[in-house]
Amino acid sequence: MLNAAPAGARPPDPAEAPAASPGPDPAAPPGLHAAASFGLYAAVARGAFRRYATYRAATLAGTFTNTVFGIILASSFLALWQARPGLGGYDQSQAVTYIWISQALLVTVAVWGGGFQDDLQDRFRSGDIAVDLYRPVDFQGWWLATDLGRAAFQLLVRGTGPLLVGALVFRTRMPEQPLTWAFFLLSVLLAVVVSFGLRFLVSITGFWLHDSEGVRSVMLVVSMFFSGMLLPIALFPGLLGDLAPVLPWAALVKVPTDVFLERASGSGLLGALGFQLAWAAALLAAGRGAQWLATRRVVVQGG
């Protein structure tokens, strides 16, 4: 997969975390605990960013691939919109921009899966996962910080490159309001958290299935379709068109793209960001519950 860690990448080990020793002093003020936790997760995110930045050749190859696919898809969309002007409420420039934003987000929000999932699967196979659950570092928080660092690098490098090429080669639509860029970045951040929540739930099934590859394969197909990566959700017909916009996958590509194209404004913008935030909170809570069940399973089995 294009968004997996390059071959030879060493999975991060929670044992190497700066705070994976005694942990903060229980007698310390709560504010100090929060500051220490934030510092730990910020360090984990920076480490993940540097890790992905190390593999320059793989990054360049992936950026080139995304750009080529973007050109092919944008050309196809131009032909489609010339035959059907205004399809889905998009004009030609918006339709082309949709393609380039989706290409920029493909790896950033890990629509295909991957990222921390590959590292987590390795730890299932080695048996280290049972130890990870009992380290003085929050299991879910550790992997979320890792994924945020990965996403920041992918957006900065593999996301920006294709988007710039698309803007130079095609007639695209850039935001008219400067503040839209800030809302777009916030929407991308929420999209990454929603994506993490979905992938974390899939990965944690490994405690029961011992190998989550089958579930990951199903999730890949569902995510590609319902995120709007293959086709804008606005073009989905009938019941499918009513259902897709309220599913969590719509938060991955559809919502950030609508924010960038300024199709959502005012209360609509707040509703779009609220939709992402609600799914992010729900999925993180579900992941926390699944993690609790997995911990109990390890205890019962004597792991």
N, C-alpha and C positions, 0 to 999 in steps of 0.2 A: 504494500500500500504506500502511496505517496507520502502519507503523513506519519508513517511509523518512524521510530528512531533509526538512523542509519546503521548499517551493519557494523558490528564491532563496538557499538555504544555500550558502556557499562551501566547497568541499571543503578539508580541511586539507592543507597542503603540507609534505612532509617537509623541504623546503628551509628552512622557517621554524623548524625545531626548534632549541631552545636549544643542543643539542650537535651540530648539523649543520654544524660547521666543522672544525677540525682533529681533534677527538676528544680523549680523555684522553691524558695523557702516558704512553707505553709504559713509562717508567722508574718511574712511580708505583706505590706498593704496591697489591696486588690488592684490598684492602679499599676503597681510595680509588676504584678503577675501579668496584666494585660500588655504592658510594654514589652516584657520579656517574650511573651508569646508572639506578639507582632514582629519583634526582631527576629525570632526563630523562623517564622514562616516567610518573612521577607528574604532572609538568607537562603532558604530553600528555593524560593522562586528565582533569585539571582543565580543560584547554582544551576538550575534547569535551563535558564536562558543561556548561560555560558556553555553548558553542555551541548546544546543544539547549535550554537554558533561555531563550535569546533569543526563541524563537518561541512566545510565550505563547498566541496565538490558536489555532494549530495544535494545541498541546498540550491546550488546553481542549476543542477539538472532538474530538480523539481520545479523551480521557478520557470525554466524554459518550457517544461511540459505543460504547466498551467497556462502559460502565455499562448502556446500553440493551440491548445484546446479552446481557449478563450476566443481566438481569432476564428476558428472553425464554427463555434457556436454562435458568435456574434454575426457572422456572415449568414448563417442559417436563419437567425432571428430576423435579420434585415429583409430577407426574401419573404419570410412569413408575414411580416408586418406590412410589406409592400402590397401583398395580396389581401391582407385583412387589417387595414388601418384602424388604430384604436383598440385592438384586441386586448381584452382584459383590463381596459382602462389605461393602458400604456401607449404613449406615442413611440415613434421609432427610436428616438434618442434615449428615452427611458428604458425601452426594452433592451437596447444594447448595453446601457449602463448596468442594468440588472445582471446581465451575464458577467460583466467584469467585477462587480461587487461579489457575486456568488463565487467566482474563481478566487477572489482575495480571501473569502471566508472559508473556502473548502477545507483547507488544512488548519486554519486558525481555530475554527470551532470543531475540528476533527469530525466532519460529517461521516467520513469513512470509518471512524473509530481509530484505535491506535493510541499513540502517546503513552500515558502512564499505564494503559491496559497491558501493553507488552511487558513492561517491567513487573507489573503485578502478577501476570501469568507465570513469569520466570520464578517468582518467589513462591507461587503455589507448587510448582514442579520441584523446587529445591527443598520445600518444607519450611523455609524461613518465615512464611506468612504467619504461622502460629506464634512465633516469637515477636513479630512486629506488633501484634495486637496488644501485647503487654508491656511495650516500651513506654517510658514517660513522655511520649510525644503522641498527640492525637492522630490516630490512624487516618481518618477521613481528611482532617485538616492538612496533614503532611502531603497527601496525594493531590489535594486541591491546589496547594501552593505550588507543587511541582508542575501541575497542568497550566496554571496561570503564567508561570515563567516560560513554558513551552509556547503557549499561545501568543505571548508578547513578542517573542522572537519571530514566530511564523507570520504574524501580522506585519511586523516591521519590514521583514525581508521578502518572504514569499507572497505576502499580500500586496505590498506597495509596488513591487516590480510589475506584475501583470496589469495592475490598475493604471500605472503610468503609460505602459505600452498601449493599452486600450484607449486612453485619452488622446494619445498622439495619432493613432491609426484611424480611429472611428470618431464619429460625432457623438459625444457622450454628454450627459447632463450632470453638472456639478451643483452642489447646494448653493442657493442664492443667499441664504442667511448664514453668516459666520458661526453663529451659535449651533447650527445644525451639526457641524463637525463634532462638537462636544457631546451632543446627544447621540450621535452615531457611535462614538467611542464608548459611551456608557452602554448603549444597546449591545455592542459587540462584547463588552465585558460580561453583561448578563447572559448573552448567548453562550459564552464559554462556560459559565457556571451551570447553565441548564444542560449543556452538552456533557459536562463533567458528571452531573447528577445522573443522567441516563447511563453513561458508560460505567460509572461506579456501581450502579445497581446490577448491570450486566456482569461486570467482573466479579462481584461478590458472590454470584451464583456458583463460583468455583468451589466454595466451601461445601456445597451439596453435590455439584456435578463433577468436581475435581478437574474439569477442563471446560472453560466457558466459550471455546471456539465456535461451537454450533450456535449458541445464543448470539454471539457476536456477528456471525454471518447473517442471521435473520435481521438483527438490528441494523446492519449495513444497508440492506435493501429497503427496510422501512424508513430509515433516516434519509436516504437519498431521495425517496419519493415524496414523503410528507414534509420535508424541510423546504421544498420548492427548488432544490438544486437542479433537478432535471427539467422542470417546467414551473413557471410561476403558479402559485396556488390559486391565483385569481382566475386561471383558465380551467380549473377543475370543474366538471359538470355536476349538476344535481346535488344529491345527498353528500357526495364526496367533497364537493365544493363548500358545503355547510360544515362538514365535520373537520376537515383538514386545518382550518384556521384556528381552531380551539385546542388542538393537540400540542404537546410540548415541542415537537419538532419544528413547528412554525416559528418558534422563537429563535431558531438557529440561523436561518437565512432570510425568510420572509420579512420579519419585523425589522432587523437592521437595514435591509434594503429599502423598505418603505420609509424608514427614518431618513436615510441618505437622500432618497428621491423627494423628500418632503411631501409624501402622500399622506403622512400622519402629522397633524399640527394641532396646537392648542390642547383641548381635552382629548382629542384622538391620540396625540403624542403621549400624553400622560397615561392613557389607557393602554397603549402599546407597551410602554416601559413597565407599567404595572402588571401586565400580562406576563412578561418575562420574569419579573420579580416574584410573582406568585408561583410560577412553575419552578423557579430556582429554589425557593424556600420549601416547596412541597417535595421536590426530588431529594434535596439535601436531608430533609427530615426522614424520608423513606429510606435513604441510604444509611442514616444513623440507626434506624430501627433494624434494618437488615444486618448491620454490623453488630448490633447487640445480640441478635439471634445467632450470628456466626460465632461470637465469643462464647456464648453458652454452649454451642455445639462442640467447640474445642475443649471446654471444661468437662463436659459430659463424657467425651471420648478419651479424656486424659491427656490431651495434647498440650 
